[in-house]
Amino acid sequence: MGEIKITSHADEDISQFGREHSEKLQSLARQLVSGLYMLVRSVKMYDPDNAVFEKPLAAMQETINRIIAAESRVEMVAIKDSFYLNNMLVKVDLSALDNVRTLIAEMKSKDMGGFTLLRQVTVPELKNFVWIFSKEQTAATDEDGLAGRKLLSIKVAKWSRMKEKLDQADEGEQKIDRKKYAMTVYARAVFFLTKYMESIRAGKPLNTSRALRIVQDFVDISFEHRTHFLGMTTLKRETDYVVFHQVNVCLMAIVFGCELGLTKPQLRDLGYVALFHDAGMATIPEELATKRGALDASERALIQKAPLISVRSILKEKMITRATLLRLVTTFEHKTEFGTAVRDAHGSIQMIIPRSNLSIYAKLLAICDTYDALTSKRPFRDAYGPEVALMLMWTEMRNKFDPELLKVFMRVMAIQPVKILSRRQQAMTIGGV
């Protein structure tokens, strides 16, 4: 199995992943994008000389100058449907995505792919910059702005030139960069979840809504490049098993959901639930979680309380929303067996009687949760190989899972059922179980 080391930002080797994530810079970047959108929208109705621009221009000046003071430069670039500030992807709330797309479309209509500043800016120069987007403006925009309204500190990047370079970029390099970014997202998820588990042990759970952006990144990448993430689910570390386990289950659940045709909002909900599904295990003593040999009755009872502790941690976040209710139900339900097994005299499962109407999220999560647990090395046993794990799930543990979904999961993991089932089992129809 592979292993990944997750550290704090202070000692993280960002050369492997790209630009280090900075929440302070992210906040300023969002202010910059939001402020620019408002200015561009307003200039369609008023001249930049109008008094309505005084406060927005002053706010924009302050934001830009704060970035320059911290970074020595402002380099804003529009690529596809996103902005990058100083080589860092600007993350916005879902509600602001349409504004971002509108702003990028306005910039491209003026042949602007971005802009750069290396020194602090003045309000008059910002006003000249805003004039570029006025409805009366039809002349071409040069790198130093409009004729008669030249820019001194701001350098405009021409979209046509940027597009040409992007089109000529080597496809292999783009794929490598995407994989590096996928690894960055994975590392951020492990780092956040480590802090969250610590907060559970302290009895003061962190607000999990901060992880929604991480989950959205998982969804966006896996929606188009599923193989980037499936390979990463082999990353494990025995000493932080629960953390890595939950991140891996989150990834597998999202890829699994993609195969089933779930929408992006549904995948986001599923990934959000999966990322914290076993959080209650943080309160289980290490010696019990890693005990070799059978557990006694009291120890089993303590382990069985873990899902309830996960639910209690969700309730401690206080804000009850639709997403909260979904997490509560799925976190509890995914431990419920799909049906009751009817066995023959030899103990083999002959048929399964479904005994509850579980949600699709709970059934998906149960499969991913068990598969990752079986393929992970634990102090009390070695890891099972993928084919052996799926064989156990299909035979010994089959009553725990929706059999139709389990067949799809085998295909998602690129392991065909014929490779792991006996001739007799291959002949059985799912409808007959």
N, C-alpha and C positions, 0 to 999 in steps of 0.2 A: 504494500500500500504506500501511496505517497504521503508526504507530511508537509504541512505548511506552518510556518512560525508567524504568529500574529503578535505585534508589539504596539505600543502606543505611538502616536505621531512623532514623538520626540526622538525615537530611535529607529523608526521604520525606514527601510531602504527603499526609497521611492524610485530609484533608478530602474527597478524592475517593472514598475506599474505606471509610470508617467507622473504628471503633476500631483503633488500632495494635496489632499483635500483640506481646505481651510474654511471652516464655517463662517469666520469673520468676513473673508473675501466673498463667500457665497452670498451673505447678507447684503454686502455692498453691490454685488453684481445684480442681484434681484432688484435693488433700488434703482440701479442704472437702467435696466431694461424697462422697468415699470415707468420710470420718469420719462424716458425717451418715447415710449408708446403714447403717453398722455400728451407730450408736446407735439408729436406727429399728428395725432388725432385732432388736437386743437388748431393746428395751423391750417387745417382744411376749412376752418370756419372764421378764423381771425388772422390778421397780420401779426407777425412776431413783435411789432412795435406796440401792440395793444397791451394795456395794463394787466390783462388777465395772465400774461406770461411772466410777470415779475417774480412771483413766488416760485413757480415751477423751475424757472431758469436758475434762480438762486440755489434752490435745492439740488439741481443737477450739478451746478458748479461745486457745491460742497461735497457731493458724492464722488465726483471725479477727482477732486483735489485730495480727498482722503485716501483714495486708491493709490494715487501717485505718491503720496507721502509714505504709504506702507510698502509699495511695490516698485516705485521709481518709473512706472510706466502704466498706461492703459492701452491694451490691445484687444479690442472687441471684434470678433469675427463671427459671421453667420455661415453655418454649414448645415445644409438640409433644413431641418426644422428646429435647430438649436443654436444657441449662442455659446461661444467660448470666450472667456475673459482670461487673458494671460495664460492661455493653453489649458484652462480648466473649464470643464463643462458646467454651464450655468443651469442649475436645477430650479425649476419653478413648480408651483402647485398646479395640479391638474386644471383648476379653474382658470389659470392664466395661460394655458397652452394656446388658445385661440388668439389671444393678444400677441403672443410671441410670433405666431405664424403670420398674423396681419402685419406686424412690424417688419418682419423679414421680407414679406412681399413688397412692402412700400420701399424698402431699401433697394431691392433688386430692380424695381421699376425705375429707380434713379441710377442704375448701374453701380450701386454701392454694396460692397461685400463686407464692409466693416470700416473701422477707423482706428487710428493710433495717436496717442499723446505721450510725449516724453517730458513735458513740463506742465505746470499748473495752468489752468484755463481761466479766462475772464468771461463775464456775462455777455458783453458785446460780441465776442467771438462765438459763443454758443448760440446767440441770436442769429448770426450769419449762417451757422450750421443748420439751424432749424428752417431757415429760408429755403433750403434745398428741397424741402418737402411741401412747400406751399402749392396750392392748386393752380396758381398762375404760372409756376415755374415749368418751363418746357425745354430750356437750354440744357446741354450736356454738362455734367458735373465733372470738374477736373479734380486732381488729387489735392489741390489747394482751394477747393470750393468753387463758388460762382464768380463770374466776372463782375467786378464792382463790390463783391462781398467776400473777399479773400480770407482764407483761414491761415493763421500764423502758427498756432500750436497743434492744430488738428490736421492729420494727414488722412485723406480718404483712400481706402483700398477699393480699386475697381472690381466689381463683381465679374465682369467679362474676363478679366485676366485671372482671377481666382478660379473661375469655373474651368478655364482651360487647363490650369495646373492640376485641378482635382481630377479632371477627365483623363489626364495623362499619368496619374498616379498608378503605380504598380498594384495590381489587384492582390497579389500575395502579401505585399506590405500592409495593405488595408486589413487583410484577414488577421495578420499577426497583431496589429494594433487593437483589433476588436477582441482578440483573445487576451491581450494584456489588460484591456479595460474590464473584461469579464472577471479576470483574476483580482483586479482592484476592488470590484464590487463584492466579490466573495470575501476578501480580506476585511472590508468594512463591515460586512454582516457578522463575521466571527468576532470582530472587535466589539461591536455594539452588543452582541448577545452575551459576551463575556461580562461586560459591565452590568447588563440586565440581570444575569444570574447572581452576581454579587449583591445586587440590590434586593433580590428575592430573599437571599440568605439573611440580609440585614432587616428584613421585614418592611422595607420601604421601596416597593417596585417602581422602577422608572416608567415614565409615560412611553408606551410603545409606539405612539403615533410617529415618532421621529424615524422609525424604521420603515415607514411607508415608502419613502423615496428609494430606499435600498430594494425593497420588494418590486417597485415599479421598474427599476433598472433590470432586475432579474427577468421580469416579464418582457420588457422591450428587447433585450438581447436574445432570450430564448425563443421569442416569437418568430424570429427570422434565422437564428443560428443555434438550433437546439444542441448540436454536438459540442459547442463551446462549453456548455455547462455539464453535460452528462459525464464528460471526462473528469471534471473537478469533483464529482461525488466520491471519488476514490481517495480524496484528501481526508486524512483522519489523524487524530492524535489521541492515544489511549488515555493520557492524563486529563484531557479536556473532552472526554467522550460526548457528554450531553450537548455541549455547545456545537461541536462539529456535526453531531448526529442531527440536530434540529436544522442547521443550515443545509445539510445534504438532503434532508427530507423535503425542505422547502423547494430546493431546486428540482428534485425528482417530481414533486407534485405539480409544479408549474409545467414542466416538459410533458408529463403525463396528461395534464389538462389540455395542453396544446393539441396533443394527438386526438383527444376526444372532441375538439372543436369548441372549447370554452372561449368566451370573449375575453378581451384584455381586462375589463373591469372584474369579471369573474375570476380570472387568473390572479389578479391582484388580491382579491379577497381570500382566495385559496392559499396563496403564498404567505399572506399576512398571518393566517391562522396557523399554518404549518411551522412558521419560524419560531413560534413560542409554544408549540403543542405539548412539550414535555418539560416546561419550566418548573413544574412542581418538584422534579427530581433534584433540583438545587438544594432542597431542604433535607434530602435523605443523607444520612451519615455515609462518608466515603467507604468506611469499612464494610458497611452493609451493601452498598451499591456494587462493590467489587469482591464480595465474599465468594470464596471457592466452596463448592458443595451446596447441598440443599438448604433452603431457608426453612426455619421453623414457622409455626402458625403466627406468632406475634410479628416476626420479621416480614412475612408475606402481607400481613394486614397493613403494616407501615408502608410497604411499597405500593399497595393498592390505593393508599390515600393520596398518592402523588397527583393523579388527575384532579382530585378535589382541591388540592393546594393550588394547582394551576388555575382553576376556576376562581378560587378566592383571590388570587393575585390580580386577575382581570377585573374583578369587582372593586378592588382597592384603587383602581385607576379613576373611579368615581364617575367619569363621563360615560353614560349609557347611550350608545348609538346603535344603528343597525349593524355596523361592523362588530360592535361589542357583543351584541346578542348572537351573531353568527359565530364568533370565537367561543363564546360560552357553550353553545350547543355542540359545535364540532369538536372542541377540546374534550368534552365529556363523552360524546358518542363514539369517537374513533376507537375507543377501547372495548366497545361492545361487539361481540361476535356476530357475524352476518346471519348465522343460522345454527340449528341443532343438527349434529351429525348422527346419522343412523348407520351403525356399523354391523358387519357380519360377525360370524363366530370367530373369525381370525383377527378381528379388530380393524379391518379395513373399512373405509368409508364407502357405503353403498349409495347413499343419497343424503341430501341436505335439505332441511325444512327451514326456509327463511322465517325468522321469528320477530323481526322488527322492521319498521319502515325507516331505515337510516337515510340521512341526507347523502347526496352524491359526494360532497366534500369529505364527509366522515369515512365513506367507503374508499375513496382515493387515498386519504391520509393513512388509513389502516394498512394498506398494501405497501406504500412507500416506507412507512415507519418500520414495519416488520422486515422488509428487505434490507434496509440499511443496517438494522440491528444485527441481522444474521450475517451480513458480509463485513462486520466490524470485529476486530480483535478485542477481546475482553480479558481481564485478568484470570477469569475462570474457564476460558476456552479460546481456541484459535478462531480466526475468521473463516466462515464457509465461502467457497467459491460461488460465483453468480449462479452457475447451473445447479449446484447442490442446494443453494438457498431457495431457488424457485421450485426445485423438485420437492423440497420439504413443505413449501407453501401450498403446492398443488395436491400433495398426498396427505401428510400427517396433519397439516393445519388448514385444510381446505375449507372447513366450516367457518373459519374466521373471516373469509373474504367473499365478495361478490365474484363468482367464477367468470362471468363475462368480462368484467373489468380486469381480472387477473390475466386473462388471455391477451388483452390489449397491452397490459403492462409488459408481458413477455416480449411482445413485438417492439415496444418502445425501447426496451433494454437490448434490442437486437439479438434476442435469444428466442428461437422458434420453439414452440411446445414439443415438436417432434423430437428435438434433441434431448429432452429430459424426461419424457413420459415413456412408460413401458408400452409394448404393443397393445396390451389390453386396455390401458388407460387412454391411448390414442383413439381407440375405437369407440369410447364412451362419448356420448353427446352431453353438452352442458345442460341441456334441458332435462336430462335424466338424472341429474344429481340432486 
